[in-house]
Amino acid sequence: MTDHSVIESLTSDCERYWKAAGLRRREVEEMRLELERHLLDAAAEGRDPRSVVGDDPAVFAREWASEKRGGSDGLPKWEEVFRARRRGLRWTDLAMLGAVGVGIAFALTTRNEGGSTVDNETWRWIWVGAALFLAFAEMATAGFFMLPFAVGALVAAVLAFVDVAPAAQMGVFIVVSTASLILLQKFVRKEDEKQPPVGANRLVGQRAVVVEALDRVTGMGRVRMETELWRAVPALGVEDPVAEGTHVRVIDVTGTRLVVEPID
């Protein structure tokens, strides 16, 4: 039987490609769920994932995206999508180095060779450059990590333009960046919580009807959920087989099977 991690990897890779191809978010979620369902059915029947996606998942993902978009024009190559992901990691490293570089610049340029304090004219452009660099890094990584530092640098630039002391600029940069990062992460977590569950776990709590008697000992049986058929087993504590026609509730998903209990 196919390991569930293989199914998860295949669906995740295809989902990443479809997003890069510009398909709508809801459309991508529906495609992923449909693909996962077919893969789970294949695994339950002892078939290889290739019976669903073929020998090359890249070709499968591209052809389906082409069908949804009504043509293959503008579709990215599979390799480009995953190279872009690796480039994003390097951009993150560079962006972090850029943020550190601002601090180093502060330490090295606070006083010039003559020992006098560097004026705010220099700091204005240091902060503006840092804000632009971090903003572009955020667009390249799309991870909401560089954006708070870009905001902090922008606020520090404003202070430099109104001749606030460099030491205060650095302090505000640190405080604003940290506060922005905390607030943004809270916002992202709230948005994630609003998203409907995906994958097989979306079925937990749903109702179904037994179409083949469920037996915990043999692990045999099927249920129908709307138009879909799923293999299922009774939950712990349900000792007797569950007869055909019984209404059940999904309480868990184990591998390729639903764990259900009869509804009183």
KATARA-V800289 format. One line per field, one symbol per residue. phi: phi as a letter, one per 40 degrees, with the letter a starting at -180 (. if undefined). psi: psi as a letter, one per 30 degrees, with the letter a starting at -180 (. if undefined). burial: 1 if it has 9 or more other C-alpha atoms within 8 Angstrom, else 0. A space follows every 50 residues. Layout:
# KATARA-V800289
phi=???
psi=???
burial=???
This chain:
# KATARA-V800289
phi=.ccccccccccccccccccccgccdccccccccccccccccccccgccdc cbbgcbdccdcccccccccgiccgcccdccccccccccccccdccccccc ccccccccbdbcccgcccccdccdcccccccccccccccccfbfbcddcc cccccccccccbgcddccdcccdcccccccccccccccccccccccdbgc ccccgcbabcbbdcbcccgchbbbbfbbbbcabccdgcccdccdgccbbc babbgbbcbbbccc
psi=kkkfeeeeeeeeeeeeeeeffglkeeeeeeeeeeeeeeeeeeefgglkff fefafjfeeeeeeeeeeefglgkfklkeeeefeeeeeeeeeeeeeeeeee eeeeeeefgekaffflkklfeefefeeeeeeeeeeeeeeeehghefeeee eeeeeeeeeefghkkeeeeeeeeeeeeeeeeeeeeeeeeeeeffkkklaf fffkflllkkfkkkjeefgllllkjcgkkkkllllkfjekkklkfkklkk flkjcgkkklkkk.
burial=01000011011101111111101000011011101111111111001110 01110010011110111000010010010010000001101100110110 01101100011100000101001111110111111011001001011111 11111111111001010011011111111110011000000000000001 10010011111111110011111110000111111000001111011111 11100111111100
